[in-house]
Amino acid sequence: MRKKIVAGNWKMNKNLQEGIALATELNEALAADKPNCDVVICTPFIHLAKVSDVIDHSVIGLGAENCADKDKGAFTGEVSAEMVKSTGAEYVILGHSERREYYKETPEILKEKVLLALANGLKVIFCIGESLDEREANKQNEVVKAELEGSVFNLSAEDFGKIIIAYEPIWAIGTGKTASSEQAEEIHAYIRSVIADKYGKEVADNTSILYGGSCKASNAPELFAKPDIDGGLIGGASLKCADFKGIIDAWK
């Protein structure tokens, strides 16, 4: 059975003290009311080691929002996959549309990041998704397929099994627009079919595919009810305990 997952992506929000407070509050809420899915919080690098100390890792998984495409050396300001792992983190988000757009991360760069993350024992939440122009031109299928082929379809079936896919329609991130549950299910099913073509039905059936793009407590139950949507990668709504828990509770 593939895992149901709700992951939070804090992005560049919360100073260290605020982040520790949020993680502590979330940990208490989920310890008191056990979630019916895996919960992950992906925080800025500076939070990782401290947050790792205040959460119960059997209740909340910890992840980074990025890692470097080099293993070590003279790369001022970069943070390696090994460093991320050493904090107690288990996950890393790679390929987010903001990294692709603002920091010009290419499929080749992301391929290197994925390999280094896996080599250091991290599970990868790999983001794919199309822009509004691409959606309006009905090119969303070819876009997501190319993103998979460009950075993760080089992996063995065993290594691909450590990848969680997050489908994020770029036109719905932080815009308040959400793909309808039917639109989301349609492309999630397509993504699963592309994985099945590459790795076989069993691998595809075991791959968790998350929806990201203005997912909130009010629309999560409808999205999560779809057969190919296995959870969410949550941005803004992960920054308040009550909002995030409302989405987690959609699995109940």
Secondary structure, 3 states (H helix, E strand, C coil): CCCCEEEEECCCCCCHHHHHHHHHHHHHHHHHCCCCCEEEEEECHHHHHHHHHHCCCCCCEEEECCCCCCCCCCCCCCCCHHHHHHCCCCEEEECCHHHHHHCCCCHHHHHHHHHHHHHCCCEEEEEECCCHHHHHCCCHHHHHHHHHHHHCCCCCHHHHCCEEEEECCHHHCCCCCCCCHHHHHHHHHHHHHHHHHHHCHHHHHHCCEEECCCCCCCCHHHHHCCCCCCEEEECHHHCCHHHHHHHHHHHC
